[in-house]
Amino acid sequence: MEKAIAIIPARCGSKSIKFKNIKLFCGKPLIYWTLSALAKSEHIAEIFLATDCDEIEKVVRGLRLNKVEVYRRLIENATDEASTESLMLEFIDRKALNKETQIILVQATSPLLQTQDIENAFKKYHEGNFDSAMSVVKTKRFFWNENGQALNYDFKNRPRRQDFEGILMENGAFYINTVKNILKYKNRLSGKILTFEMPEYSAVEIDEEDDWLIAESLMRKHILNKAKETSFIKLFLTDVDGVLTDAGMYYSERGDELKKFNTHDGMAFELLRNAGVKTGIITSESTNLVTRRAEKLKVDFLYQGVKGKNKLDAVNEICENLNISLDEVAYIGDDVNCYEILSHVGCVACPSDAVNRIKSIPNINIMNLKGGEGCVREFVELIFVSHKIVS
């Protein structure tokens, strides 16, 4: 079966939440979640993020997710008045797609969409010989019109919730169709339509700030707290002060700066190297002492004097060098200058004495050990146990 092409519209404008599509949602840009779910699907060949926005393009390219490309949509099809169908027709025309090609339209504002949803939907779509498909949720709310008429139940015989079948409602997560049908009907849906039911919590719409808070809460409860596996780790990176060291500043009588490292952390780098995982150090300081320690550890990459957001730029540079995605990176840091990296890479951790802002990052692994006490070794062993390292 030929694989499908995915399109995710993401306009620059957002009247309610500025740059909504790239605002951090549970520690990562909102758009990351749907892109990541699609990238892991065996049914998807290519993913096109359709945008008119330089800022969104920069963020998406920085994610370095497999299969993902940026498609610059025409300005006339990126206005408030333009329909999503106009974008789909434009894309089909400019890409000269085969009429039998399957297209899945996915909303960037559906972070609760999971790869398994996509896989199961395509399976049912093919097995049932459907023309198109859409994601829905079953709601057991009672609906009325403005004329005081009940639309989906008999108010004279109000059913109990457990006995009420409810009604299906689009949640807007995805739509599947073929190029041939889209061209013929000028619509994302046509013919025999599959209604693929997703969990009721996936009905949340992110339009206002309150919606955002609710959606993040649902994400943590239903998805992040249950996630056991991430992408295989191909690159392991760490900070120095407060991680490889205890963050103490020691000086000799001559004024020489000293740092205390832990031998167990040193063994962690050897274990990673033996497993074929590349390693690196990224630190805000710049000292000969760290250079010598990096040589002792035989790390593959050493970046010194790198601060704040530039740390993430350094990670992107390494990923480009290795041709891997940010999902395949593990990082351990302890303070706010590590926040950007910890919010973007696939597997993250911090020492037990990290600052609270770092500890609050969603899905971060908080070690039992403090910086300089072997927390890096603890993190590496955790990664091995959870099968996140490529052997």
C-alpha positions in Angstrom: 0.0 0.0 0.0 1.4 3.4 -1.0 2.2 5.7 1.9 0.3 8.9 2.4 1.5 12.5 2.4 0.7 14.7 5.4 -0.1 18.4 5.4 -0.2 20.5 8.5 -1.4 24.1 8.0 0.3 26.7 10.3 -0.4 30.3 9.6 1.6 33.2 11.1 -1.5 35.0 12.4 -3.3 34.0 15.6 -5.9 36.4 17.0 -6.2 34.8 20.4 -2.7 33.5 21.3 0.3 35.1 19.5 2.4 32.6 17.6 0.2 29.9 19.0 1.7 27.2 16.8 5.2 27.5 18.2 4.4 28.5 21.7 5.8 26.0 24.2 3.2 23.4 25.1 4.3 20.9 27.8 7.9 22.0 27.2 8.0 21.8 23.4 6.6 24.0 20.6 2.9 23.2 20.1 3.4 22.1 16.5 6.1 19.5 17.6 3.5 17.1 19.0 1.6 16.5 15.8 4.7 16.5 13.6 6.3 14.0 15.9 3.2 11.7 15.9 3.2 11.7 12.1 6.9 11.2 11.8 6.7 8.0 13.7 3.9 6.6 11.6 4.7 3.8 9.2 1.8 5.0 6.9 3.3 8.4 6.3 5.9 9.0 3.6 6.4 12.8 3.8 5.1 15.6 6.1 4.7 19.1 4.8 4.3 22.0 7.3 2.5 24.6 5.2 3.2 28.1 6.5 3.6 31.7 5.5 5.7 32.5 8.5 9.5 32.8 8.9 9.3 32.3 12.7 7.4 29.0 12.3 9.7 27.8 9.6 12.8 28.4 11.7 11.3 26.5 14.7 10.2 23.6 12.6 13.6 23.3 10.8 15.2 23.4 14.2 13.3 20.4 15.4 15.0 18.3 12.7 12.2 15.7 12.7 12.4 12.9 10.1 10.2 13.2 7.0 9.3 16.8 7.8 9.7 19.5 5.1 8.5 23.2 5.1 6.1 24.2 2.4 5.7 28.0 1.8 2.0 28.5 1.1 0.8 31.3 -1.1 -0.1 34.5 0.8 -3.6 34.5 -0.7 -4.3 31.1 0.8 -3.0 32.1 4.3 -5.6 34.8 5.1 -8.3 34.6 7.7 -10.9 34.3 4.9 -9.1 31.5 3.0 -10.3 27.9 3.5 -8.1 25.0 4.3 -9.4 23.4 1.1 -7.8 26.2 -0.9 -4.5 25.4 0.6 -4.9 21.7 -0.2 -5.8 22.4 -3.8 -2.9 24.8 -4.1 -0.5 22.2 -2.7 -1.8 19.4 -5.0 -1.4 21.6 -8.0 2.1 22.9 -7.2 3.4 19.5 -6.2 1.8 17.9 -9.2 0.6 14.9 -7.1 -0.6 11.6 -8.5 -4.4 11.4 -8.3 -4.2 8.2 -6.3 -2.0 9.7 -3.6 -3.6 9.7 -0.2 -3.4 12.9 1.9 -3.9 13.3 5.6 -4.7 16.8 6.8 -3.6 17.3 10.4 -4.3 20.3 12.6 -1.3 21.8 14.5 -3.6 22.5 17.4 -4.2 18.8 18.1 -1.3 17.9 20.4 -3.2 15.0 21.9 -3.1 13.1 18.6 -1.0 10.0 18.9 0.9 7.9 16.3 -1.3 4.9 17.2 -4.4 6.9 16.3 -2.9 7.5 12.8 -1.9 3.9 12.4 -5.3 2.5 13.5 -7.2 5.1 11.3 -5.3 4.1 8.2 -5.9 0.4 8.9 -9.7 0.9 9.2 -9.7 3.2 6.2 -8.1 0.6 4.0 -9.9 -2.4 5.3 -13.3 -0.8 5.0 -12.7 0.5 1.5 -13.7 4.0 2.6 -13.4 7.1 0.3 -12.3 9.5 3.1 -12.0 9.6 6.9 -12.1 12.0 9.8 -11.3 11.9 13.6 -14.2 12.2 16.0 -15.0 11.9 19.7 -18.2 10.7 21.3 -19.8 13.3 23.5 -22.6 12.6 25.9 -23.7 16.2 26.2 -27.3 17.1 25.6 -27.8 19.5 22.7 -30.5 22.1 22.0 -31.2 24.6 19.3 -32.2 28.3 19.9 -35.9 27.4 19.4 -35.9 25.3 22.6 -35.8 21.9 20.8 -33.7 19.0 22.1 -31.5 17.8 19.2 -30.1 14.5 20.4 -32.3 13.2 23.2 -35.9 13.1 24.5 -36.0 15.5 27.5 -39.2 13.9 28.7 -37.2 10.6 29.2 -33.8 11.9 30.1 -31.4 9.0 29.9 -28.7 8.3 32.5 -25.2 9.0 31.2 -24.2 5.3 31.2 -27.3 4.5 29.1 -26.9 7.4 26.7 -25.3 6.5 23.3 -24.2 10.1 22.8 -23.3 11.7 19.5 -20.2 11.9 17.4 -18.4 15.2 17.0 -15.4 16.2 14.9 -12.4 16.9 17.0 -10.5 18.3 14.0 -7.3 16.2 14.6 -7.1 14.7 11.1 -8.9 14.1 7.8 -7.9 11.5 5.2 -8.7 11.5 1.5 -7.2 11.0 -2.0 -6.0 13.7 -4.4 -8.6 12.5 -6.9 -11.5 13.1 -4.5 -10.2 16.4 -3.3 -9.9 17.7 -6.8 -13.3 16.4 -7.8 -15.3 17.6 -4.7 -13.1 20.5 -3.6 -13.5 19.2 -0.1 -11.5 17.3 2.5 -14.3 14.8 2.9 -16.3 12.9 0.3 -18.0 9.6 -0.5 -18.1 6.8 2.0 -16.7 8.5 5.2 -15.0 6.6 8.0 -15.5 8.2 11.5 -12.5 7.2 13.5 -13.2 7.6 17.2 -10.5 9.1 19.5 -10.7 9.5 23.3 -13.2 12.1 24.5 -10.4 14.2 26.1 -9.0 14.8 22.6 -11.9 17.1 21.9 -10.3 20.1 23.6 -9.8 23.1 21.3 -6.9 25.5 21.9 -8.3 29.0 21.1 -7.9 30.9 24.4 -5.4 31.0 27.3 -7.7 28.9 29.5 -8.0 26.3 26.8 -4.2 26.1 26.7 -4.0 25.3 30.4 -6.7 22.7 30.2 -5.0 21.0 27.2 -1.6 20.9 28.9 -3.3 19.3 32.0 -4.9 16.7 29.8 -1.7 16.1 27.9 0.2 15.4 31.1 -2.5 13.2 32.6 -3.4 11.0 29.6 -0.2 10.9 27.5 3.0 12.2 29.1 2.5 10.3 32.4 1.9 7.1 30.4 4.8 7.5 28.0 7.4 4.8 28.6 9.5 4.9 25.5 11.1 7.7 23.4 13.2 7.6 20.3 16.4 5.7 20.5 19.2 7.9 21.9 22.1 8.5 19.5 23.7 11.5 21.2 24.2 12.2 24.9 25.0 15.7 26.1 25.6 17.3 29.5 26.3 20.6 31.2 29.3 20.9 33.5 28.8 23.1 36.6 26.1 21.6 38.8 26.0 18.4 36.8 29.4 16.9 36.3 30.5 19.0 39.3 28.8 20.0 42.6 28.6 23.6 41.4 31.1 24.6 44.0 33.9 27.1 43.2 37.2 26.1 44.6 40.4 28.1 44.5 44.0 27.3 45.5 46.1 29.9 47.4 47.6 30.9 44.1 44.1 31.7 42.8 43.8 28.6 40.5 40.2 27.5 40.0 39.5 23.9 40.9 36.5 21.6 40.0 35.5 18.3 41.6 34.4 15.6 39.2 32.9 12.2 40.0 34.6 9.0 38.7 31.3 7.2 38.3 30.2 9.9 35.8 33.5 9.2 33.9 32.5 5.5 33.6 29.1 6.6 32.2 30.9 8.1 29.2 32.8 4.9 28.6 29.5 2.9 28.7 28.0 5.3 26.2 31.0 5.1 23.9 30.9 1.3 24.0 27.2 1.4 23.0 28.0 3.5 20.0 26.4 6.6 21.4 28.1 10.0 20.6 28.8 12.2 23.6 29.4 15.9 24.2 29.7 18.7 26.7 28.0 22.1 26.3 28.9 24.7 29.0 28.7 28.4 29.5 32.2 28.6 31.0 35.4 28.4 29.0 38.3 26.9 30.9 41.4 24.7 30.2 40.2 22.6 33.1 37.1 21.5 31.3 39.1 20.9 28.1 41.3 18.5 30.0 38.3 16.7 31.5 36.7 16.4 28.1 39.8 14.9 26.7 39.9 12.4 29.6 36.3 11.4 29.0 37.0 11.2 25.2 33.8 13.1 24.3 33.0 13.7 20.6 31.9 17.3 21.0 33.0 20.1 23.3 31.3 23.5 23.2 32.5 26.1 25.7 31.5 29.7 26.3 28.0 29.0 25.0 25.1 30.7 26.8 21.3 30.6 26.9 19.5 30.0 23.6 22.8 29.6 21.8 23.2 26.2 23.6 20.2 24.9 21.6 21.9 26.3 18.4 25.0 24.2 19.4 22.8 21.1 19.7 21.2 21.7 16.3 24.7 22.0 14.8 25.7 18.7 16.2 22.5 17.0 15.1 23.0 18.4 11.6 26.6 17.0 11.7 25.3 13.6 12.7 22.1 13.7 10.6 19.9 12.9 13.6 16.8 14.6 15.1 16.4 16.4 18.4 14.2 13.4 19.5 17.4 11.3 19.4 19.2 13.5 21.9 19.5 13.0 25.7 20.6 16.0 27.8 21.1 16.6 31.5 21.2 20.1 33.0 20.5 21.9 36.2 19.9 25.7 35.7 17.9 28.1 33.6 20.7 28.4 30.9 19.8 24.8 30.0 16.1 25.4 29.8 15.9 25.7 26.0 17.7 22.5 25.4 15.7 20.6 28.0 12.5 21.9 26.4 13.4 20.6 22.9 15.3 17.3 23.0 13.9 13.8 23.3 15.1 12.6 26.7 16.0 14.9 29.5 17.1 14.9 33.2 18.3 17.1 36.0 20.2 16.5 39.3 18.1 16.4 42.5 19.4 19.8 43.4 18.5 21.5 40.1 16.6 24.8 40.3 12.8 24.6 40.5 12.2 26.0 37.0 14.2 23.1 35.5 12.4 20.5 37.7 9.1 21.8 36.5 9.8 21.0 32.8 7.2 18.3 31.8 8.5 14.8 31.4 11.9 15.6 32.9 13.6 12.8 34.8 14.7 14.1 38.2 17.7 12.1 39.5 18.1 11.0 43.1 21.7 12.2 43.1 23.0 15.8 43.2 25.4 17.4 40.7 28.9 16.0 41.1 27.6 13.0 43.0 27.1 10.7 40.0 23.8 12.0 38.6 25.1 11.6 35.1 25.9 7.9 35.7 22.4 7.5 37.2 20.8 9.1 34.1 22.8 6.9 31.7 21.8 3.8 33.6 18.1 4.9 33.4 18.5 5.3 29.7 19.9 1.8 29.3 17.2 0.3 31.4 14.4 2.0 29.4 16.0 0.8 26.0 16.6 4.3 24.7 20.1 3.6 23.6 20.9 2.1 20.2 23.1 -1.0 20.8 
